[in-house]
Every structure is written in C-alpha cells, then in structure tokens.
C-alpha cells in the first residue's frame, strides 16, 4: 500500500476539547510527527472541536521538532481549524522556539 504524502493528526480525537496532556503530546510527536518528517511528508494538525490547549501541550508537541530542524519543519506543518485561543498559544510557542 502506497503512503500518502500527507499525514493528518486530528487533535480532538486524541485530546477532546482541551489539549493539556504533555505525555500525550510527546507520544503524538514521536509516533506520528517525527516519522512523517523523516519520510519527507507534510503534516496537518487539525484542531477542529478543540477549544483550548496549554502552552506545555503545544511545547511538547512541537518544540523538539523545531529545535532539531532549526525551524525548517514549519514548512511541512500546517495548522487547521484553530480557534483564536489555540492560534495564540501555537504562535507563542513557535515564536519562542525561533528566537
């Protein structure tokens, strides 16, 4: 079976309405995100129905990827269906990691 060039992670299916579990974020990073990046695939993080996330959740999900790739990974990740609260947290973590 051929791999698709796009990996979509539906965050709500993993976290419910509130993404706060750092261990779960780390698991998502190691099981889904890193393998996709190493295969040269694109990732969509779909935040449909997620009302809020903690900064520590997003940090655990993204910071190692950003640090290890010197930010290049962001060219291969898209954030979909984020409300304003979630966008603000993602932007805060990404900005901090790129400093």
Secondary structure as the mmCIF struct_conf table of DSSP 4:
data_model
#
loop_
_struct_conf.conf_type_id
_struct_conf.id
_struct_conf.beg_label_comp_id
_struct_conf.beg_label_asym_id
_struct_conf.beg_label_seq_id
_struct_conf.end_label_comp_id
_struct_conf.end_label_asym_id
_struct_conf.end_label_seq_id
HELX_LH_PP_P HELX_LH_PP_P1 UNK A 2 UNK A 4
BEND BEND1 UNK A 5 UNK A 5
STRN STRN1 UNK A 6 UNK A 10
HELX_RH_AL_P HELX_RH_AL_P1 UNK A 11 UNK A 15
TURN_TY1_P TURN_TY1_P1 UNK A 16 UNK A 17
STRN STRN2 UNK A 18 UNK A 19
HELX_RH_AL_P HELX_RH_AL_P2 UNK A 22 UNK A 28
HELX_RH_PI_P HELX_RH_PI_P1 UNK A 29 UNK A 33
HELX_RH_AL_P HELX_RH_AL_P3 UNK A 34 UNK A 38
TURN_TY1_P TURN_TY1_P2 UNK A 39 UNK A 40
STRN STRN3 UNK A 42 UNK A 46
TURN_TY1_P TURN_TY1_P3 UNK A 48 UNK A 49
STRN STRN4 UNK A 52 UNK A 53
HELX_RH_AL_P HELX_RH_AL_P4 UNK A 55 UNK A 68
TURN_TY1_P TURN_TY1_P4 UNK A 69 UNK A 71
HELX_RH_3T_P HELX_RH_3T_P1 UNK A 72 UNK A 76
STRN STRN5 UNK A 77 UNK A 80
BEND BEND2 UNK A 81 UNK A 81
HELX_RH_AL_P HELX_RH_AL_P5 UNK A 84 UNK A 98
#
